[in-house]
């Protein structure tokens, strides 16, 4: 048996001073072996990041660490600072979440990649540039010599994260800790970065701890999984078994609460309540108040179960681990919105263009245009959900804002309820906006912190002078009922609410004026997995009860598949494919849609080695200087000469319900479905 | 970069125009004039009228302003009414003294401010941080005239090490003499401003210390000295040099009190004298020169910014 690279026993981490200490990690044991990828899964506050920082002694001084952490034979908890410093970079490398903030903006990338080795005395300063270029080449960065001398802001997000991988691997560490390494990246870029990470790990034989909340990523890369909840590991098992037969109620509930990209599933089954706050854990089992099995069971309320073996290589911390009922997913069919009856479309956007000027020179003359939105046409019927999906910078948010009149449209038309609402004067636009409200992505930043939530929800009514007419305080209380918030919370301030509750407040505010259309801009992207399901269900209930139409803007393909009636895929300011939900996911005909769907991780380890994958090269081009012809052609695996010469028109594909803009539209050869297993295909 | 500088210079034109108009208007809004002082108390109305005509002050205000503006554009700021010398010549005598003091005071404030800020930022909340923060607050709170007089009492009157009145000695002619003369006024101004700078840099350092890239640097096993000296300081200096630039620009026209305490021949004192005698051309000249320097220093800061921060692109 090989010795583990890392062996953690009885790890406890407390924060805060004497008397008011908050336990964030409460007794964690695990081992990581060479050549192994251990995924630690958990929601915010589960203690997963703190555990990983404790392993390298990188916690702040207010943290107190108990237990033992043996990394390459040295106990980290008792090592002196100089020994620890020597171990970092040499024995353990770190990859952090957000590559825009983890790199120092004022130093060159090359210097940052090699300065660790220089500090450890293993590399001379004179050789640093050549070494940096070599490391960048190993993570597939083109022109590594030139790139090493550039600064982080000259790199795209995916390139930055690859540079961070190069940096973490520079010292050939035996353990690599990656904390949400792809969470900030787009799905096609995530696929590239995960591929680079896996290849470099295999070449060096290091052990990897990958911390994530994304069960799709787990299924793609993990060998073994540890699920954390409330500061403890509640279940650990090989990846296939975690997904096939979870032995802890939390794991089971988590798997059931996520929307899946590979099926048109039934209603989501959210975990009730909120993840516990480290300072205020429930007595007994931390999951007990949210648990379908153990809620209000005297044993679960009294005693925190120990993590015990429940089979070969498997452990679970549940009093009922041996007696969990058989999996019973309620196969409740999704209730389709009443859009079947043909209405006049509520919103019709035709040829919408939003161009921003690029100004240069002494006189700030306009020398070019960024075509953020360049000819978008779509319609939304009453009671229907139409989704706009695409990667960052594709123009989906700008489209939403232009429809609301928050940015000025450069061209095209926008009709709402049969009336043109483009270029209206202020007063008329305000009236039109009554019917049309916006829910913002970030529930933390979109609520004014100095207003009570009652005033926040009442504000649209007051602005339109309808507060008394629509029932005043009674109306606000009704709205709170509608979004599932207690009326007792009316007088509180936003800081007292969790992320999911804040988003409910944002939805209540949007509903105050009884709109017909909500524009939902990434409404669940900032929320924890178990909370996402709650908010998605709420949105679907509200739609059914109030007959709302949704324009749903998102990058998460699984969520979009779950909520939509129709889906439009955007690339560089244009819609490249639009179809019914199942039409688009089951039979995509545009190469970009096909690549996008194949790059999205599927939470099912059984298909990961056989699934057909198209890894796109490069990243979304700069919209200020888009490629000629079809803007997707430089990355497209079907591109021919005509693609660089002529832009394809947006037309119906054969006699399908699908409309697409591609010279070579058609299903992937051999397979109807990108989710079916097939040979790995790398686009070039 | 050249385009950026040109653009900033173009922006200077309306600022100067607006400022000189405002000053002209303010001068004439206040009763009294320069002629009474020139002609003397016993002057007859005829004598006053003659003097007024001699300086062209009997013409309509707008004509006077247009005349002044036309000459100023061609580089002629007119004659001082009281000093009977070209305005530019009077300013030219004072300008080097002012610049020398401004540079010296800035150096003093940086030499005190930066180490104080680093020492207190590294361990926020420690006893050292509390002592140094207290010191910064005191440096800010003590009035410069009082500090100046205190320094004179100690170093000039009691110890007799330094002169009590500071003359202008060009540093390239007599470095030692220049330092002896500059020491007390530069300390007075520098200590005051070091309090502001230390507080500002400390806040900036403390927030940078929590940045993600610092954690990354630690995870690479870099020594703490390198993390603070290279990674953190370069980022923290970015907002800091803006403040340094503003403070230095402030020394040009705003060191009046200190100049008065040390009877130092700077532009600030010249301007005060000009105002008290209603010497219109001299007031205008001083303010235009102070404004131009103020903007020039801030422009230099912006250019410096581009060198330190690679993200800034002044195209």
Interface residues (C-beta under 8 A of the other chain):
Chain A: X56 X58 X85 X86 X87 X88 X89 X90 X92 X93 X94 X96 X98 X101 X102 X103 X104 X105 X106 X107 X112 X115 X116 X119 X120 X151 X153 X164 X167 X168 X171 X360 X361 X362 X364
Chain B: X3 X6 X7 X10 X211 X212 X213 X215 X216 X217 X218 X219 X220 X221 X222 X223 X226 X230 X231 X234 X235 X238 X308 X309 X310 X311 X315
